[in-house]
Amino acid sequence: MWHGVRSNLAAVSDADVANPTAALLLLGSTIFLLAAMYVVCYTFFMANWEGWESWNRRTGLDAEHAEEERQRRLK
């Protein structure tokens, strides 16, 4: 009567049972997404980076000048 009929119930996973394949896929996709975000952000940062000299001029944060000032204050 039911020969050759396959049930789809075997393909439905039980919610209480851990699925290692799905867990590894989720972990892999999360790592891949984080890596992609890092690459995109780093690419935009490097495209706009002008160097430390420009940064020091724009912000007034010159490490050599700050060290000289510190030495002068300590004397």
PyMOL commands that set and color helices and strands:
alter all, ss='L'
color gray80, all
select helices_A, chain A and resi 8-10+20-48+52-59+63-74
alter helices_A, ss='H'
color red, helices_A
deselect
rebuild
show_as cartoon
